[in-house]
Amino acid sequence: MKKLTTLVLAAGLVVSAFAGSASAGEFKPVLQFAEEFTYGDAGYKSQENFNATTRIRFGFDYVASEDLSATILFQYGGYSWGTNNDAKFTRDPNADLRMRLAYIDWTLPNSDVKVRMGRQAVVAPSYAFGSAVLDGRADAVSVNGNINENISLGLAWLRLDSEQGLPNDGRKDADAVMLNAEFAYDGFKVAPWAMYAYKDTAAMSYAPAKMLPYEANSFVVGASAELNMFDPFVFAVDALYSNVSYDDMPAGLEDSLDGFYVAAKASYKFSNGVAALGGWYATGDDDTNNDNGFVLLDGGFSASTILFGDNIIGCDDYNTMFNNDSPFGTWGVIAEYAGFSFLENLSHTARVVYLQGTADKDIEDRDLFRKPTEDDTLIEVDFNSTYQIYKNFSATLELGYVFVDQDNVQEEQDDIFRSALTFVYKF
């Protein structure tokens, strides 16, 4: 706790220093406190669990001009209540103070091309349910610009891993390059994109296939489209193909793996909320356990609260059942009604998700939440409510239940219940 206090005080001194020279630019402090209380039953560890969690984010934007600015954002936690001394904090991996964002924005002179350098949000295009490959933060350099009023281009280099180990450990470097474009016209838009990723033998920062400890080259090509010319009807589609090729693989193991994913969603905006219906399909492993060649950096697929982690903090054992918010190896159908309200400042979202695995039912690895098979069926029902107590202070209650049905297993996973009450203060 002393470490956090010292760093907060230091941040305060930095704030004061910038505030005292406000004439040199515009200083914008950022602060967010989130307090979450969760209770779950069954879940991944098949046990009941109550958890109280705090997460703190603080930092600032400093805008020198419209062509030059800097952003710093720290995060502390979330840490579980009860670990309230220094010794316990150092043992809690979720309680570390870490740099969440740290980047410089600048414009190439005499142009409209924007450059961002440092730890930043990096997102692959998606119009349906969030990117299945990348929707997170990375140390990167990104360049974005407009060709004209309808066409924009983006290029990013991501340093995914870099650690020189002992001579026998192998190198741990991993990098990715992503190129994306958006063609936006009245009534529709299309966003094609492509990514190439390379990893050394020991790098594990991204998860191609089974994260095998061999040198690998990967590529992903994808496209998203949205049709809104019939507003309030809106239609969205995401699709991608992924391939991973390994070098110097032992005999008997496949050295080239691939997979594809497609998702679609139709929505209609009423005066009191948005109704949506959609679904997705992604290939899964065959009975040889090695047919999945998806590249997954930091997915942001957010189709449900429990199975895919569409929640506020989620510092418990009952959120994001599927690794990295990934739909790969599953297919599903979603129906939801979002943002409807009957009382001022109180809104709700109701959702039902049906999901099955796409891995072969005879696969040896039967971990439900890593490789669901054709015999695994899950139905999730969510009801989430948010009350805006004050302008900068809100409370959200998340309630979710997952019905689990498995065949041909010695011990079935129990049904899952998760509830979370989260208070967020930010300015």
N, C-alpha and C positions, 0 to 999 in steps of 0.2 A: 504494500500500500504506500510505503514511503516513496517508492519509485514513481508511482502515479502522481502523488502530490507534488514531487519535485518537478516532474515534466509539465504538469498543469500550471505551476507557478512560472516555469520558464516560458511556457506559451503565453501566459499573461504579460510577461515582460516584452515579448515580441510584439504582442498586440498593442501595448502601450507605445512602443517605439514607432510602430507604423502609424498609429493614430495621431501621434504628435507631429507627423510629417504628412498629413493628409493632403496637403497642397500638391505633393509630388504625384499623387495618384489616388485611386479610390480603393479603400480597404473594406472588405466585407467579411466579418467573422461568421463562423458556422458552428453551431452547437446542437447536439441531439442526445437526449437521454431516452432510453427505452427500458421499461421494467416489465418483465413477462412472468406470468405464473401459469404453469402447464400441469396437466394431469393426463396420463395415458394408461391404457390397460391393454395387455397382450403385446402388440408391437413386435419389433424386430428381436427383442430380447425375451419375449414371452413373459413379461412380468409387469406389475403395476409400478408406476413411477410418478412422483410429484417433484417438480423442480421450480425454483424461483431464480430468475436470471436478470442481471443488469448488463446493458451494453451502452457505452459512451462513445460518441464520435465528436471530435472537435478539430477545428482548423480554420483556415481563412483563404479567401481569394484576394489577390492584390492586383488591381487593374491599373497599369501605368498609362495605357491608351487603348484605343480600339484595335491596335496592332500588336500589343504586348501585354501579357498577364501571366500570373503564376497562381497555382492552387496547391495547398497542402491540407491533407485530412488524415488525422490519426484515429485509431480505434482501440478502445480498451474493452476487453471482454468479447462476447458475453461470458461472465463468470457466474458460477452458481453461488447463491447465498449460503453462508455457513463457512466458506473458505475465506475467513476474515482476518488472517494474519499473513505475514510476509512469507513464512515457510510454505504455507499451503498455496499461496498465490504462485510461487515459483514452480510448484508441481502441477498446476492447472494449465494445460496447454491452450485452453480457450481464453485464459485471462491475460495473455501477453498483450502488452502495448505494442502496436505495430503500425507501420505506415500503410494506410489504405490507399491514398492517392498522393502523388507528388509529381507535378508536371508543369512545363512551361508551354504556353500558347503564343505563337508569333506568326505574323504574316510575311510571306516573301515580299521584299520591297517591290513596289510598282506592280502589284498583282493582287488577285483575290484568293491566292492559294494559302490555306491554313496549315500550319505545322504544329504538332503536339509531341513533346518529348518527355518521357518519364513514365512513372507508374500511372496507368490510366484505364478507364473503361474501354473495353474492346468487344464489339458485338458483330457477329455475322448476321447478314440480313435475314429477317423473318417477319411475316405478316400474320401468321396464324396463331401459334401457341408459344412463341419464344424460340430462340435458336436452340436446336438440339446439339450443336457442336460447340459454340462459343458465345457466352454472354456473361462476361466477368471482368476481371482486372488483370493486366499484364504489364510488365516492363517493356515499353515499345516506343517506336517512332511511327507516327501516322501522318499522312499528307492527304488533304482533301481539297477539292476545288470544283468549280462549276465550268462546264464547257459552254453552256448557254442556260437559259432559264428553265430548260426541261431536262438537261442531262448533267449529272454530277459523277465524279470519279473519286475513288479512295484507294490508297495503298498503305499498308502497314507491315512493319517488321517487328516480330515479337521474340524476345529472348525468354524462352520458356524454362530453361535450366542452364546453370553454369557452375560447376563445382569440380575442381581438379582433385581427384582422390589419390590414394596411394598408388604406386606403380602397378600393382596387381588388381586394383579396383576397376580400372577402365575409366575413360572420360565420361562426364555426365552432361555434356553440352546438348542442348536441344533448341532449335529455332524454327520459326514459321514465318511465312510471307503470305499475306492475304491481299487480293485485289478485288475490289467491288465497284459496282456502278449502279446508278438508279436513273431510270427513264420515267419521268413523271409528266403526265398530260391530263387534260380535263377528263375525268371519269375513270382513269386507270393509271397504274404504275407498275413497273417491272424492275426487279433488282437481281441481275445475275452476279455471281461471285465465284471465286476460286481460291484455294489455299494449298500451299505446299509446306510440308513439315519434315524436318530431319531430326533424328535423335541418335546420339552415340550409344554404345552398348549398355552403359549403366544408368542412363537418364530415364527417369520415370515420371516426368512432369505431365505428360499427357498419355492417354490410354488407348493406343491402337491395339485392337484385338485383345490379347491376353497380357499385354505389357511385357512381352518376352524380352529377356536381357540380351538382345542382339541389335546391331546397327540397323536402322530402319529408315526408309523413305516413304512418305505418305502424301496423298493428294486428295482433295475434296473439290467437287464441282457442284454448284447448286444454283437455284433460282427461286425467287419469291415473286408473287404477283397479287395485286389487289384491284378489284373492280368495284368502283363506287359510283358509277354513272346512274345507277338506279336507287341512289340514296332516298330513303333510309335503309334500303337493302345494301349490304356490303358482303362481297365474296373474297376470300383470301386462300392462297395455295402456297405451300412450301414444298420443295423437293431437293434431294441431294443424292449424289453417288460418292462413295468413299472407297479408297484402296490403300492397303498397306503392303509394302514389299520389304522383306528382311534379307540381309546379307549374311553369308556364311552360316546358314542354318544347318543343324545336324541332319543326317539322312533320316528320312521317314517323317519329317515335319514339313508342312506346306510353307512355302516362302512368299506366297502372294495371296492375300485375303481381301475380300471386298464385301460391300453391303449397300443397300439403298433404303431411303426413307422418303415418305410422302405424307403430307397432311393437308387438310382442307377445312375451312370453316365458313359458315354463312351466318350473318347476324342481321338483326332488324332493330332499329332504335325507336323505342316508344317514348312518349312524353315522360314516362316514369320507369326508366331502366332500359337495358339492352338484352334482348333474347338472342341466344346463339346455339347453333347445332353444328357439330363437326366431328372429325375423327382423324386417325393416322394409321399408318402401317410401316413397320420397319423389320427388315429381315433379322433372323436369329440364327443361332448355332445349329449345325446339323449334328448327327449322332457321333461324329468324330471329335466334337468339342472345339473345333477351330475354324469355323466358317464365318466368323464375325470380324470384318475388317474395318469397322468404324473408327474414325479419329474423333476423340472426345477430349477437348481441352478444358472447358469449364462451362458445361451446358446450362441453359436457362429455360428449359422446357417447363412451363408452369401451368399444367392442365388441371391440377388438383392440389389440395392443401396437404394431404398426408403422403400420398404416393410420389408426388413430384415437387414437394417443397414450396408451394405457392403460399408462404406465410411470412410473417414480419421478421421474427428473429429465428425461431425454430431451434433453440439450444436444448433439445431433449432427444430422447431415443425414438420418438414417434413421428418425426417429420422426415420427409425425403426418404422414403423406403428404398426407392431405386437409386443406385449410385449416381451421383453427379447430376441429378435432375435429368436423367437421360431416358428417352422413350425407346432406345434401340433394343431390339429383341422382343418388342411387344406390338400389339395393335389394340386400338380402343375407339370408343365412341363417347362423345361428351355432349350433354345438354345443360345449359345454364341460363339463369336470368340474373343479371348483374346490375347493381346500382339502384334498385328500386327502393322507394321510401314511402312511409305512411305518416311519419312525424318529422318535423323540422330538425335538421342536423343529425338524423339517424338514417343510415342506409344499410341495405342488406344485399347479399349475393347467395343464391341457392344453386347447387350444382350436383349433377349425377354423372359418374364416369363408369363405363363398363370396359374392362381390360382383360386381354388374354395374352399369354406368351406366344412367341413364334419359333422358339427353339424346339428341336425334335423331342418328342415325348420320351425317347429312349436315351436321352443324354445322361452321362454319368454324373455330372455336377447338377444336383437338384436344389441348389440354393434359390429359394423362391424370389428373393429380392435382388439377385444378381443375374440369374438366368431363368426366368419363368418359361415353362414349356407350354406346348399346346394343350396340356391337361390342367393347367393352372388358370383359374378364373377369379377375378377380383372385381367387386362393385363398391365404389366409394360414393358416399353421400355427404355433402358439405353444406353447412349453413353458417355464414359469417356476417357479423354485424359491426358497423363502425359508428360511434357517436362522437361528434365534434363538440367536446366540452367547452373549449375556448378556441380562439383563433389559431393558436399554436399548440394546442393540447388536445389529444384524441385518445379514445379507448376503443379497442377492437376485441370482440369475442369470437373466437373460431371454434366451431364444433364439427367434428368429422367422424365418420364410422366407415370401416371397410369390411365387407363380407368376403371371406376367403373360402374358396372351394378348390381342393386339390385331389387328384386321383393318383393311385399307384405310388404312394409314399408311405413310409413306416409311421411317421408322426406328422400330422397336418399342423400347419400354422393356425393359431387361433385368430378369430376376428379381432380387429383393431379399433380402439376408440381413442381419440385425442381431443383434448380441449385446451384452449390457450386464451388467457386474458392479458392483453398487452396495452400498456399506457406509453404514449410517445409524446415527448415535449421537444420541439425544435424551433429554431429561429435562424 
